[in-house]
Amino acid sequence: MAADNFRLTKEAALKYDSHCVPAMFGPLAQATMEKVNLRNGAHIVDIACGTGALTREIAKTLSGKGRIVGVDLNETMIEVARANQPESDHTFEWHAADVCNIPYKDGSFDYAFIQQGLQFFPDKPAALTEVHRILRDQGQLFLTCWRAVSPFNGALADALERHVGPDAATKAKAPFSFRDGDLISNLLTDAGFQISRQDALVLERRFEDLRAQIMALPIEVDLRKAGDRIAEAVVAEVAAKLAQYDRSGVLHVPQEAHLFVAET
Ligand SMILES: C[S@@+](CC[C@H](N)C(=O)[O-])C[C@H]1O[C@@H](n2cnc3c(N)ncnc32)[C@H](O)[C@@H]1O
C-alpha cells in the first residue's frame, strides 16, 4: 500500500472497511486504546486514518467534548471515514492530505496517532517532523507498525511469487516492509520525540472467508489479471499453509505490532 500504488477507488476503500477493518485494523485499534489514557476533552489527530477504524475507537475512549481530526492521503478513505463518523459530543474534522503537509498550526494537538501508516510514508523523517510540529509541548504520539511478516502475508507472498510474479509478492508484503524497532526508535528520536514506551501487541487476524479477504487487498488487481484459475490456486495454497490455525472453520492467524509511545 505504498503511496504510489495504493488503490484510490471508492470500491477499494469500501472493501478495506468491510473486510480488513473487522479482521485486523479494528481489533488493533481496540488493543491500542487499551494502553492509552486520554485527557478529558483533548484535541487529537489520527494520521493515515484510512476509513477511521482507530478514529472511531478514539471517539469512544475520549471523555468530555474533544476535537478529533482524521487525515489521510486518499480522499476515498476519508469519504468512507466521514460517512462512518460516530454520533458523539466531539467535533470531527476530516482532511485528504499528505502526512508531510498537515493543514494545522504548530502545537494544535494534545495527541497524535498513526496506526499502520509509517511504513507507507515515502519520506519518514519529514513525516515525523511534521507530526512533531503539530503536537503541543508534552504532547504524545502513539504509533503502531507491524513487527513481523504475518503467516498470512508470508503464505500469500509465496503463492503469488509462484503463480503470479515477484511484483505481486512484494505488494503482499509491503505492509511489513518497515518493522525494525531500532530503526523506528531512531527515526522518532531524530524527529525530536522522546520514547516513553515500546510494547509488542500480539493479535489474531480472523478469516471467516479467506478468499474474500484476499480479494479485498491491493493484489486483487493482479489476481484478476491472472485469471480465475490462478486466483483459485493462490487461495487454495494459502488455505493449505494456514490449516494449522483453523478453529471450527475460522482461521485465527497471529499478527504482531510494535506500539511506540513518544513525547514531544
Ligand atoms: C494500512 S492503511 C491504515 C489505515 C488506518 N490507520 C487503519 O488502521 O485502518 C494505511 C493508510 O495510510 C495512508 N497513507 C499512505 N501514505 C500516506 C501519506 N503520505 N500521508 C497520509 N496518509 C498516507 C493510506 O491512504 C492508507 O489509508
Ligand as a Chemical Component Dictionary entry (heavy atoms), coordinates in Angstrom:
data_LIG
# 
_chem_comp.id                   LIG 
_chem_comp.type                 NON-POLYMER 
_chem_comp.pdbx_formal_charge   0 
_chem_comp.three_letter_code    LIG 
# 
loop_
_chem_comp_atom.comp_id 
_chem_comp_atom.atom_id 
_chem_comp_atom.alt_atom_id 
_chem_comp_atom.type_symbol 
_chem_comp_atom.charge 
_chem_comp_atom.model_Cartn_x 
_chem_comp_atom.model_Cartn_y 
_chem_comp_atom.model_Cartn_z 
_chem_comp_atom.pdbx_ordinal 
LIG C1  C1  C 0  -2.923 0.172  6.176  1  
LIG S1  S1  S 1  -3.799 1.666  5.960  2  
LIG C2  C2  C 0  -4.117 2.067  7.677  3  
LIG C3  C3  C 0  -5.329 2.928  7.789  4  
LIG C4  C4  C 0  -5.842 3.155  9.196  5  
LIG N1  N1  N 0  -4.868 3.788  10.054 6  
LIG C5  C5  C 0  -6.333 1.852  9.802  7  
LIG O1  O1  O 0  -5.754 1.424  10.811 8  
LIG O2  O2  O -1 -7.272 1.253  9.262  9  
LIG C6  C6  C 0  -2.550 2.855  5.540  10 
LIG C7  C7  C 0  -3.104 4.235  5.241  11 
LIG O3  O3  O 0  -2.004 5.142  5.054  12 
LIG C8  C8  C 0  -2.436 6.129  4.146  13 
LIG N2  N2  N 0  -1.263 6.835  3.636  14 
LIG C9  C9  C 0  -0.287 6.327  2.854  15 
LIG N3  N3  N 0  0.629  7.270  2.580  16 
LIG C10 C10 C 0  0.224  8.409  3.202  17 
LIG C11 C11 C 0  0.737  9.727  3.279  18 
LIG N4  N4  N 0  1.872  10.059 2.644  19 
LIG N5  N5  N 0  0.073  10.651 4.006  20 
LIG C12 C12 C 0  -1.091 10.312 4.635  21 
LIG N6  N6  N 0  -1.630 9.070  4.583  22 
LIG C13 C13 C 0  -0.992 8.130  3.880  23 
LIG C14 C14 C 0  -3.187 5.328  3.106  24 
LIG O4  O4  O 0  -4.017 6.138  2.298  25 
LIG C15 C15 C 0  -3.949 4.344  3.963  26 
LIG O5  O5  O 0  -5.231 4.797  4.274  27 
# 
loop_
_chem_comp_bond.comp_id 
_chem_comp_bond.atom_id_1 
_chem_comp_bond.atom_id_2 
_chem_comp_bond.value_order 
_chem_comp_bond.pdbx_ordinal 
LIG C1  S1  SING 1  
LIG S1  C2  SING 2  
LIG S1  C6  SING 3  
LIG C2  C3  SING 4  
LIG C3  C4  SING 5  
LIG C4  N1  SING 6  
LIG C4  C5  SING 7  
LIG C5  O1  DOUB 8  
LIG C5  O2  SING 9  
LIG C6  C7  SING 10 
LIG C7  O3  SING 11 
LIG C7  C15 SING 12 
LIG O3  C8  SING 13 
LIG C8  N2  SING 14 
LIG C8  C14 SING 15 
LIG N2  C9  SING 16 
LIG N2  C13 SING 17 
LIG C9  N3  DOUB 18 
LIG N3  C10 SING 19 
LIG C10 C11 SING 20 
LIG C10 C13 DOUB 21 
LIG C11 N4  SING 22 
LIG C11 N5  DOUB 23 
LIG N5  C12 SING 24 
LIG C12 N6  DOUB 25 
LIG N6  C13 SING 26 
LIG C14 O4  SING 27 
LIG C14 C15 SING 28 
LIG C15 O5  SING 29 
# 
